[in-house]
Amino acid sequence: MFRRRESVPFAFLAEADRFRSNVAPPPRERASAGQMAGRWLLGLTIVAGLVGSLVVGMPALSTDTGSPAQQSQASQGR
């Protein structure tokens, strides 16, 4: 492996941890009206899809306890 020939002063390493830049990052660009509308439309589409899947899936998730009792009554009546 390669070795460093010059020594690194420990004071420099300690100072590097505390260093803060005085250069501010550029301000973020504001989203245009079209971008904001697109984000809202995407969010509404996702929410509508989740609600729709719940509405379609609820009959499959529900337990129908009334059907076996009605069938047994109909078979007893015959």
C-alpha positions in Angstrom: 0.0 0.0 0.0 1.0 3.6 -0.5 2.1 5.6 2.6 1.7 9.3 3.0 5.1 10.9 3.1 3.9 14.1 4.8 2.3 14.0 8.2 -1.2 15.5 8.7 -1.5 17.7 11.7 -4.2 16.6 14.1 -5.3 20.2 14.6 -6.2 20.4 10.9 -8.4 17.3 11.2 -10.2 18.6 14.3 -10.8 21.9 12.6 -12.2 20.2 9.5 -15.1 18.8 11.6 -16.1 22.2 12.7 -15.8 23.9 9.3 -19.0 25.6 8.0 -19.2 27.1 4.6 -20.4 30.7 4.2 -21.7 29.9 0.7 -25.5 29.6 0.7 -27.1 27.1 -1.6 -29.1 28.6 -4.4 -32.8 29.1 -3.7 -35.2 26.4 -4.8 -37.2 27.1 -7.9 -40.9 27.5 -7.2 -43.2 25.0 -8.9 -45.3 26.3 -11.7 -49.1 26.2 -11.6 -49.1 23.3 -14.1 -46.7 21.3 -11.9 -48.8 22.0 -8.8 -52.0 20.9 -10.6 -50.2 17.8 -11.8 -49.2 16.9 -8.3 -52.7 17.4 -7.0 -54.1 15.3 -9.8 -51.7 12.5 -9.2 -52.5 12.5 -5.5 -56.2 12.5 -6.1 -55.8 9.6 -8.6 -53.9 7.6 -6.1 -56.4 8.2 -3.3 -59.3 7.4 -5.7 -57.6 4.2 -6.7 -57.2 3.1 -3.1 -60.9 4.0 -2.2 -62.1 2.2 -5.4 -60.1 -0.9 -4.5 -61.7 -0.9 -1.1 -65.2 -0.5 -2.4 -64.7 -3.3 -5.0 -63.0 -5.5 -2.4 -65.4 -5.1 0.5 -67.9 -7.7 -0.7 -65.1 -10.3 -0.9 -63.9 -9.4 2.6 -67.3 -9.5 4.3 -68.5 -12.7 5.9 -72.0 -13.6 4.9 -73.5 -15.3 7.9 -77.1 -15.0 6.7 -76.9 -17.3 3.7 -76.4 -20.7 5.4 -79.3 -20.1 7.8 -81.6 -19.2 5.0 -80.6 -22.3 3.0 -81.2 -24.6 6.0 -84.7 -23.1 6.6 -85.5 -23.6 2.9 -84.4 -27.2 3.0 -86.4 -27.9 6.2 -89.5 -26.5 4.7 -89.6 -28.9 1.7 
